[in-house]
Amino acid sequence: MKTFTLALAEISKMAADDYVGFTFFVGSMAMMAASAFFFLSMNDFDRKWKTSILVSGLITFIAAVHYFYMRGYWESFGESPTFFRYVDWVLTVPLMCVEFFLILRAAGAKRSLMWRLIILSVIMLVTGYLGEAVFRDQAWLWGLISGIAYFIIVYDIWLGKAKQLATSAGGNVLKAHKTLCWFVLVGWAIYPLGYMAGTPGWYDGLFDGLSMDVIYNIGDAINKIGFGLVVYNLAVSSSGSKKAAA
């Protein structure tokens, strides 16, 4: 009860124009609601899809927990919670890559594909953190390295082995794969905007007036919840097709 009272007190202190605090609060609640939805729906599907739905729930649950911490950090210090954000990403983004493997596993996807995407995502995140928090004077260079890892992921899922497997699977799997690819190409592209808005470099002045944290928070909600909903829809569609065939 005491914790709830303190939470209400913190909310009452939030300024009307504190868009960062607002998006942290909305993001944490949206992620938690999505987690509950995914976890509670797991028993609606057979074992083939349970793991995918579980991973979707874990992604949003991990993000929700970190968002509670990040919101508290923002309220206490008025600074971007860079460390907590990258801890969140280094756990959730590789899990998003695992989703590609899980939906393509029936089409013959091997663990080597999964690990390749995971390693690339970790490189993307670690170099991004170094540029944003450690070597800010060379932020553009670390951002470039991070961007290269990102574009390799984009190539792998759009044109590489993952694409070939999705094409061979066809049907609902191909549709879901293509939608996830669009999330990576367009949704993940939100993050470089946040990176450039919050770090120095040749791009100074291009993103004046944009808040790095607001961009990141919106991107997280769209991508993490969206990824899970695509997987959920695939599970529903596939289960429905099997019932109709029976």
C-alpha positions as a Markdown table, in Angstrom:
| # | Residue | x | y | z |
|---|---|---|---|---|
| 1 | Met | 0.0 | 0.0 | 0.0 |
| 2 | Lys | 2.9 | 2.3 | 0.8 |
| 3 | Thr | 4.5 | 1.6 | -2.5 |
| 4 | Phe | 1.3 | 2.3 | -4.3 |
| 5 | Thr | 0.9 | 5.6 | -2.5 |
| 6 | Leu | 4.5 | 6.7 | -3.4 |
| 7 | Ala | 3.8 | 5.8 | -7.0 |
| 8 | Leu | 0.7 | 8.0 | -7.0 |
| 9 | Ala | 2.8 | 10.8 | -5.5 |
| 10 | Glu | 5.4 | 10.5 | -8.2 |
| 11 | Ile | 2.7 | 10.6 | -10.9 |
| 12 | Ser | 1.2 | 13.7 | -9.4 |
| 13 | Lys | 4.6 | 15.4 | -9.7 |
| 14 | Met | 5.0 | 14.7 | -13.4 |
| 15 | Ala | 5.0 | 17.9 | -15.4 |
| 16 | Ala | 2.4 | 18.3 | -18.1 |
| 17 | Asp | 5.1 | 18.7 | -20.7 |
| 18 | Asp | 7.3 | 15.8 | -19.5 |
| 19 | Tyr | 6.9 | 13.8 | -22.6 |
| 20 | Val | 9.8 | 11.5 | -21.7 |
| 21 | Gly | 8.3 | 10.6 | -18.4 |
| 22 | Phe | 4.9 | 10.1 | -20.0 |
| 23 | Thr | 6.2 | 7.7 | -22.7 |
| 24 | Phe | 8.2 | 5.8 | -20.0 |
| 25 | Phe | 5.0 | 5.4 | -18.0 |
| 26 | Val | 2.8 | 4.4 | -21.0 |
| 27 | Gly | 5.5 | 2.2 | -22.4 |
| 28 | Ser | 5.9 | 0.2 | -19.1 |
| 29 | Met | 2.1 | -0.3 | -18.9 |
| 30 | Ala | 1.7 | -1.3 | -22.6 |
| 31 | Met | 4.6 | -3.8 | -22.3 |
| 32 | Met | 3.2 | -5.3 | -19.2 |
| 33 | Ala | -0.3 | -5.6 | -20.7 |
| 34 | Ala | 1.2 | -7.3 | -23.8 |
| 35 | Ser | 3.1 | -9.7 | -21.6 |
| 36 | Ala | 0.0 | -10.7 | -19.8 |
| 37 | Phe | -1.8 | -11.2 | -23.1 |
| 38 | Phe | 1.0 | -13.4 | -24.6 |
| 39 | Phe | 1.5 | -15.5 | -21.4 |
| 40 | Leu | -2.3 | -16.1 | -20.9 |
| 41 | Ser | -2.8 | -17.1 | -24.5 |
| 42 | Met | 0.0 | -19.8 | -24.6 |
| 43 | Asn | -2.4 | -22.6 | -23.8 |
| 44 | Asp | -4.5 | -21.8 | -26.8 |
| 45 | Phe | -1.8 | -23.3 | -29.1 |
| 46 | Asp | 0.0 | -26.5 | -29.5 |
| 47 | Arg | 3.7 | -27.0 | -28.5 |
| 48 | Lys | 5.0 | -25.8 | -31.9 |
| 49 | Trp | 3.8 | -22.3 | -31.2 |
| 50 | Lys | 4.0 | -22.1 | -27.4 |
| 51 | Thr | 7.7 | -21.4 | -27.5 |
| 52 | Ser | 7.3 | -18.5 | -30.0 |
| 53 | Ile | 4.4 | -17.0 | -27.9 |
| 54 | Leu | 6.6 | -17.5 | -24.7 |
| 55 | Val | 9.5 | -15.6 | -26.3 |
| 56 | Ser | 7.1 | -12.8 | -27.3 |
| 57 | Gly | 5.9 | -12.5 | -23.7 |
| 58 | Leu | 9.5 | -12.6 | -22.4 |
| 59 | Ile | 10.5 | -9.7 | -24.7 |
| 60 | Thr | 7.7 | -7.4 | -23.5 |
| 61 | Phe | 8.0 | -8.5 | -19.8 |
| 62 | Ile | 11.8 | -7.8 | -19.7 |
| 63 | Ala | 11.1 | -4.4 | -21.4 |
| 64 | Ala | 8.3 | -3.6 | -18.9 |
| 65 | Val | 10.5 | -4.3 | -15.9 |
| 66 | His | 13.3 | -2.1 | -17.3 |
| 67 | Tyr | 10.9 | 0.6 | -18.2 |
| 68 | Phe | 9.8 | 0.8 | -14.5 |
| 69 | Tyr | 13.5 | 1.3 | -13.6 |
| 70 | Met | 14.1 | 3.7 | -16.4 |
| 71 | Arg | 11.1 | 5.8 | -15.5 |
| 72 | Gly | 12.3 | 6.0 | -11.9 |
| 73 | Tyr | 15.8 | 7.0 | -13.0 |
| 74 | Trp | 14.4 | 9.7 | -15.2 |
| 75 | Glu | 12.3 | 11.1 | -12.4 |
| 76 | Ser | 15.1 | 11.0 | -9.9 |
| 77 | Phe | 17.9 | 12.5 | -12.1 |
| 78 | Gly | 16.4 | 14.0 | -15.2 |
| 79 | Glu | 18.9 | 12.1 | -17.3 |
| 80 | Ser | 18.6 | 9.5 | -20.0 |
| 81 | Pro | 18.9 | 6.0 | -18.5 |
| 82 | Thr | 21.3 | 4.9 | -21.1 |
| 83 | Phe | 22.8 | 2.0 | -19.1 |
| 84 | Phe | 19.4 | 0.5 | -18.3 |
| 85 | Arg | 18.2 | 0.9 | -21.8 |
| 86 | Tyr | 21.1 | -1.0 | -23.3 |
| 87 | Val | 20.7 | -3.8 | -20.7 |
| 88 | Asp | 17.1 | -4.1 | -21.9 |
| 89 | Trp | 18.1 | -4.1 | -25.5 |
| 90 | Val | 20.9 | -6.6 | -25.1 |
| 91 | Leu | 18.4 | -9.1 | -23.7 |
| 92 | Thr | 15.3 | -8.3 | -25.8 |
| 93 | Val | 16.8 | -7.7 | -29.3 |
| 94 | Pro | 18.5 | -11.1 | -29.5 |
| 95 | Leu | 15.2 | -12.6 | -28.5 |
| 96 | Met | 13.5 | -10.8 | -31.3 |
| 97 | Cys | 16.1 | -12.4 | -33.6 |
| 98 | Val | 15.3 | -15.8 | -32.1 |
| 99 | Glu | 11.7 | -15.3 | -33.3 |
| 100 | Phe | 12.9 | -15.5 | -36.9 |
| 101 | Phe | 14.5 | -18.9 | -36.2 |
| 102 | Leu | 11.4 | -20.2 | -34.3 |
| 103 | Ile | 8.9 | -19.4 | -37.1 |
| 104 | Leu | 11.3 | -20.8 | -39.8 |
| 105 | Arg | 12.4 | -23.9 | -37.8 |
| 106 | Ala | 9.7 | -26.0 | -39.5 |
| 107 | Ala | 11.1 | -24.9 | -42.9 |
| 108 | Gly | 14.6 | -26.3 | -42.0 |
| 109 | Ala | 16.2 | -23.3 | -40.2 |
| 110 | Lys | 19.4 | -24.3 | -38.4 |
| 111 | Arg | 20.7 | -23.0 | -35.1 |
| 112 | Ser | 23.6 | -21.4 | -37.0 |
| 113 | Leu | 21.1 | -18.9 | -38.5 |
| 114 | Met | 19.8 | -18.1 | -35.1 |
| 115 | Trp | 23.3 | -17.5 | -33.6 |
| 116 | Arg | 24.4 | -15.5 | -36.6 |
| 117 | Leu | 21.5 | -13.1 | -36.1 |
| 118 | Ile | 22.1 | -13.0 | -32.3 |
| 119 | Ile | 25.8 | -12.2 | -32.6 |
| 120 | Leu | 25.1 | -9.5 | -35.2 |
| 121 | Ser | 22.5 | -7.9 | -32.9 |
| 122 | Val | 24.9 | -8.0 | -29.9 |
| 123 | Ile | 27.6 | -6.3 | -32.0 |
| 124 | Met | 25.0 | -3.7 | -33.1 |
| 125 | Leu | 24.1 | -2.9 | -29.5 |
| 126 | Val | 27.5 | -3.0 | -27.9 |
| 127 | Thr | 29.0 | -0.6 | -30.5 |
| 128 | Gly | 25.9 | 1.6 | -30.1 |
| 129 | Tyr | 26.4 | 1.7 | -26.4 |
| 130 | Leu | 30.1 | 2.6 | -26.8 |
| 131 | Gly | 29.3 | 5.5 | -29.1 |
| 132 | Glu | 26.4 | 6.8 | -26.9 |
| 133 | Ala | 27.9 | 6.4 | -23.4 |
| 134 | Val | 31.7 | 5.8 | -23.6 |
| 135 | Phe | 33.3 | 7.3 | -26.6 |
| 136 | Arg | 30.9 | 10.1 | -27.4 |
| 137 | Asp | 33.6 | 12.0 | -29.3 |
| 138 | Gln | 33.7 | 9.2 | -31.8 |
| 139 | Ala | 29.9 | 8.5 | -31.7 |
| 140 | Trp | 29.6 | 8.7 | -35.5 |
| 141 | Leu | 32.2 | 5.9 | -35.9 |
| 142 | Trp | 30.7 | 3.6 | -33.4 |
| 143 | Gly | 27.3 | 4.3 | -34.9 |
| 144 | Leu | 28.6 | 3.4 | -38.3 |
| 145 | Ile | 29.9 | 0.0 | -37.0 |
| 146 | Ser | 26.5 | -0.5 | -35.4 |
| 147 | Gly | 24.8 | 0.4 | -38.6 |
| 148 | Ile | 26.9 | -2.1 | -40.6 |
| 149 | Ala | 25.8 | -4.9 | -38.3 |
| 150 | Tyr | 22.2 | -3.8 | -38.6 |
| 151 | Phe | 22.3 | -3.8 | -42.4 |
| 152 | Ile | 23.8 | -7.3 | -42.4 |
| 153 | Ile | 20.8 | -8.4 | -40.4 |
| 154 | Val | 18.5 | -6.7 | -42.9 |
| 155 | Tyr | 20.3 | -8.5 | -45.8 |
| 156 | Asp | 20.0 | -11.9 | -44.1 |
| 157 | Ile | 16.3 | -11.7 | -43.5 |
| 158 | Trp | 15.3 | -9.9 | -46.7 |
| 159 | Leu | 17.6 | -11.6 | -49.2 |
| 160 | Gly | 19.7 | -14.2 | -47.4 |
| 161 | Lys | 19.1 | -17.7 | -46.0 |
| 162 | Ala | 16.1 | -16.6 | -43.8 |
| 163 | Lys | 14.3 | -15.3 | -46.9 |
| 164 | Gln | 14.9 | -18.5 | -48.8 |
| 165 | Leu | 13.5 | -20.6 | -45.9 |
| 166 | Ala | 10.5 | -18.4 | -45.6 |
| 167 | Thr | 9.8 | -18.7 | -49.3 |
| 168 | Ser | 10.1 | -22.4 | -49.2 |
| 169 | Ala | 7.6 | -22.5 | -46.3 |
| 170 | Gly | 5.2 | -20.2 | -48.1 |
| 171 | Gly | 1.7 | -19.4 | -46.8 |
| 172 | Asn | 1.3 | -17.9 | -43.3 |
| 173 | Val | 4.9 | -18.3 | -42.5 |
| 174 | Leu | 6.1 | -16.3 | -45.5 |
| 175 | Lys | 3.5 | -13.5 | -44.7 |
| 176 | Ala | 4.7 | -13.4 | -41.0 |
| 177 | His | 8.3 | -13.4 | -42.0 |
| 178 | Lys | 7.8 | -10.5 | -44.4 |
| 179 | Thr | 6.0 | -8.5 | -41.8 |
| 180 | Leu | 8.8 | -9.0 | -39.3 |
| 181 | Cys | 11.2 | -8.0 | -41.9 |
| 182 | Trp | 9.3 | -4.7 | -42.4 |
| 183 | Phe | 9.5 | -4.2 | -38.6 |
| 184 | Val | 13.3 | -4.6 | -38.7 |
| 185 | Leu | 13.7 | -2.4 | -41.8 |
| 186 | Val | 11.3 | 0.4 | -40.8 |
| 187 | Gly | 10.7 | 0.0 | -37.1 |
| 188 | Trp | 14.3 | -0.6 | -36.1 |
| 189 | Ala | 15.3 | 2.4 | -38.3 |
| 190 | Ile | 13.7 | 4.6 | -35.6 |
| 191 | Tyr | 16.6 | 3.9 | -33.3 |
| 192 | Pro | 19.4 | 5.6 | -35.4 |
| 193 | Leu | 17.2 | 8.7 | -35.3 |
| 194 | Gly | 17.3 | 8.6 | -31.5 |
| 195 | Tyr | 21.0 | 7.9 | -31.5 |
| 196 | Met | 21.8 | 10.9 | -33.7 |
| 197 | Ala | 19.5 | 13.1 | -31.7 |
| 198 | Gly | 21.4 | 12.3 | -28.5 |
| 199 | Thr | 25.0 | 12.1 | -29.7 |
| 200 | Pro | 27.5 | 14.6 | -31.3 |
| 201 | Gly | 28.6 | 14.1 | -34.9 |
| 202 | Trp | 28.4 | 15.4 | -38.5 |
| 203 | Tyr | 24.7 | 15.2 | -38.1 |
| 204 | Asp | 24.5 | 18.0 | -35.4 |
| 205 | Gly | 21.6 | 20.2 | -36.1 |
| 206 | Leu | 19.6 | 17.8 | -38.2 |
| 207 | Phe | 17.5 | 16.6 | -35.3 |
| 208 | Asp | 17.2 | 19.7 | -33.2 |
| 209 | Gly | 14.0 | 19.6 | -31.0 |
| 210 | Leu | 13.8 | 15.8 | -31.1 |
| 211 | Ser | 14.1 | 13.9 | -27.8 |
| 212 | Met | 16.2 | 10.8 | -27.9 |
| 213 | Asp | 14.3 | 9.1 | -25.2 |
| 214 | Val | 10.9 | 9.8 | -26.7 |
| 215 | Ile | 12.0 | 8.3 | -30.0 |
| 216 | Tyr | 13.5 | 5.3 | -28.3 |
| 217 | Asn | 10.4 | 4.8 | -26.2 |
| 218 | Ile | 8.0 | 4.9 | -29.1 |
| 219 | Gly | 10.3 | 2.6 | -31.1 |
| 220 | Asp | 10.4 | 0.1 | -28.3 |
| 221 | Ala | 6.6 | 0.0 | -28.0 |
| 222 | Ile | 6.0 | -0.4 | -31.7 |
| 223 | Asn | 8.7 | -3.0 | -32.3 |
| 224 | Lys | 8.5 | -5.2 | -29.3 |
| 225 | Ile | 4.7 | -5.4 | -29.0 |
| 226 | Gly | 4.4 | -5.5 | -32.8 |
| 227 | Phe | 6.8 | -8.4 | -33.1 |
| 228 | Gly | 4.8 | -10.4 | -30.6 |
| 229 | Leu | 1.5 | -9.7 | -32.3 |
| 230 | Val | 2.8 | -10.8 | -35.7 |
| 231 | Val | 3.9 | -14.1 | -34.1 |
| 232 | Tyr | 0.6 | -14.4 | -32.3 |
| 233 | Asn | -1.3 | -13.9 | -35.5 |
| 234 | Leu | 0.8 | -16.5 | -37.3 |
| 235 | Ala | 0.0 | -19.0 | -34.5 |
| 236 | Val | -3.7 | -18.2 | -34.7 |
| 237 | Ser | -3.7 | -18.5 | -38.5 |
| 238 | Ser | -1.8 | -21.8 | -38.5 |
| 239 | Ser | -3.9 | -23.3 | -35.8 |
| 240 | Gly | -7.0 | -22.2 | -37.7 |
| 241 | Ser | -5.8 | -23.8 | -40.9 |
| 242 | Lys | -5.2 | -27.1 | -39.2 |
| 243 | Lys | -8.7 | -27.1 | -37.6 |
| 244 | Ala | -10.3 | -26.3 | -40.9 |
| 245 | Ala | -8.3 | -29.1 | -42.6 |
| 246 | Ala | -9.4 | -31.6 | -39.8 |
